[in-house]
Amino acid sequence: MSFNVKIEPSWKEALAPEFEKPYFSALSGFLHSEKAAGKVIYPPGSAIFKCFELTPVDRVKVVILGQDPYHGPGQAMGLSFSVPQSVQAPPSLKNIFREIESDLGIHMSGSPDLTPWARQGVLLLNTSLTVEAGAPMSHSRIGWAEFTDAVIRYLSDNKEGIVFLLWGRFAQGKKALIDTSRHHVLEAAHPSPLAGGAFFGCRHFSKTNEYLINEGKSPINWQL
């Protein structure tokens, strides 16, 4: 494997076939050449696979699918929608917190680091795992989609009762990869302000917990 980063063993085994495919070698080569050319790439190399590190295969209960990492300095940390504690919550994340407060009747501290969710079994997966600084979607066609599609397919085929949260048309386009007879899919508008508030009222957080409880699983503590 070409990336010198920590990958949680269960994911390393699950995704081993992908690391041997030509597209992954090309992807790795592209990132190395871009860095050699002085391009700034987010997140840092050690955080590219952070979502897998924090949420091993056997712990995945929920998948929140994002598009690509934040492209501003210090924002991307390898978890969809999440930014480090020292960074202000982006608008989409603020709207997610607003919906949680309305849905569950709890107060959110505003902490933008979603690591506690990941440790409870929420896979915070972006469909692209890297991006060039200041250039959103710049790495959307270098092979990451093939890799993350394989992640979704693996979970669909090898797990039972996962809740997939698909927000916005891009994420909803991945529904075809999911066996809906084995898993639960919840769809809503994207939490971005550009969606005009259509995300509000989806109640995905209480619905997720209701489904998990019905499946005999422990619910997610969404409060941060």
N, C-alpha and C positions, 0 to 999 in steps of 0.2 A: 504494500500500500504506500502511496506517495506522500500522504500528509503526515507530518511528524506531530500529531496531536493525540491527546488521550481520547480513546473511544471505548465506551463501556463494553465489557466482554460479550454480553448477550447480543448487543447490536452488532458487534464485530462479526460474530458468528452468523447472525441472521442475514447480514448484508454482504457477506464474503463474496458471493458471486458477482455483485455489482462492482467491487473493487478490481476485479479481473477483466472487466469489459473494456473494449477500446475507447468508448466515450469517456470513461472515468480517467484513463490515462491522458486523453486529450484535455480534459477539464483541468487536471493537475498541472499539465504542461503549460496551459494557458495562464493559470494563476502564478506559476513560478516566473514565467516570462514577463508578465505584467509587473510583478514586484521588482524584478531585475531592471525593468525600464523606469523604475521610480514611481510607479503608480501607488497611490494609497488605497488599500483595500480594507473594508470592514466586514465582519468584526475581526479582531486580532486572531491570528492563526490558532491560538490555544482555545479560542471560544467558538470556532466554526461548528464543532459538533457538540456544543454544550447541552443542547436539548436531549441528546441521547445519553450523555453522561449523567444527567440529573434524573432521567426517567427511563430506567431499564425496561426491556421488553415485557417482563412479567409484571411490571407495575402500571403499565399503561391502562388507564380507565377512560380518559377523555383526550381528544385531539382538538386543539385550536389551531386552525390553519391560517397562516399569514402568507404574504406575497414575497417580499424580499426584505433584507435587513434595512434598518434606518441608515441613511447615508451621510449623517452629520457627525462631527467629531465626538467621540466618547459615548455615542448612543447605543450602537449595536453591541449585543452581548450574547448572541447565539440563541435567543429565545424570542419567538414571535411576540410582538406588541410590547415587550419588556425593555426597560432601560435601567442602567445602574442607579443605585440609591442617590448618587450625587447629581443626577440629571433630572431636569423638570419633565414631568409626564407629558408626552405628546398628546395632541388633541384626540386622537382615536382612543387612546388609553383612558383619558379623562372621561370620555363618553361611556366606555366600558364600566368604569367605576360608578358613574352616575346611574347606569342601568342596574348594577348590582345593588346599590343603595335602595333604589325604587322597588326592585324585585324582591329582595330579601329583608328589607327594613333594617339594614345594618349601616353603621358608619364606616366609611373607608378612610384610612389615615392619609391617603394620597401617595403612599410609598409606591414608586413605579417599578420596583424590582419584583418580578413575578416568580422568583425562585421558589417561594413556599408552595405555590401551585404545582410547579414541576416536581417537587419532592413528594407530593401527594398522588402523583400519577397523571398529571395533565401534561401531555406532550405538546410543547409550544413550538410547532414546526413551521418554518418558512419554506415555501416551495423553491426559492433560491437561497443558498446558504451564505453567499458572499455578494458584495456590491462594491463598485468603485466609488470613492468619496465624491459626493456631490452629484452623482449620476444615477438616479433611481432606475431600476430595472436593467442596469447595464450588464448584469451577468445572467439575465433571464434565459439566454439562448446558448449557454456554454456547456450544457449538460446537466445542470442541477435538477431540472424538471424531470428528467429520466430517473435520476437517483431518488428524488423524493416521491415520485410516483411509485417507485419500487417499495419505498417505506410504507406507503398507504396500502398497497396491495398485500404486502407481507402481513400487516396487522389485520387486514380484512380476512385473509385466508387462514391465519394461524391463531387468531384470538376470537373471543366471543364477547358480545355485550359492551363494546366500546361506544361511547357517545362522540360523534364527530360534529363539531360546531363549524359550519360553513357560512362565513359572513361575506356577502358581496358576490357578484357574478363570477369573479375569477375563482374563488374558493369553491363555489357551487359547481363549477366545471369539473371538479375532481370527484363529484358524486358517483360518476360511472365506474370509478375504481373500487367502490365500496359495496360489499354484499349486504344489502339492506335487510335481508332475512336473518342475518346474524348480528347486525349492529344497528344502532339508532342514530339517525341523521337529523340534526336540527339546522334549519336554514333561516337566515335573516339578512337584511341589508347590512352593508359594511358600517362599522361604528364611526367612520370618518365623518367630520362635519359636512363634507361634500355630498353626503347622502341625504342631507336635509332633515336629519332627525328620524329617519325611517327605522333606524335600529332600535329606538326606544320602544319599550313595551313588548319586546320579544320574549322576555322572561326565561331566557335560556339557562340561567344559573339555577333557578329553582327547578326547572324541568329536568335539567341534567341530574340533579340530586335525587329527584323523584324516581327517575329511571334507574339510577345506580342502586338505590335502596330496593326497588322492585327486583333487581338482579341479584340481591343478596350481598351487595358491595357497600363499603362505607362511603358516605357522601363526601364531597369536597368542601373544606372550610375555605370559602372564597374571601373571607375578611383579611385585610392586610393592614 
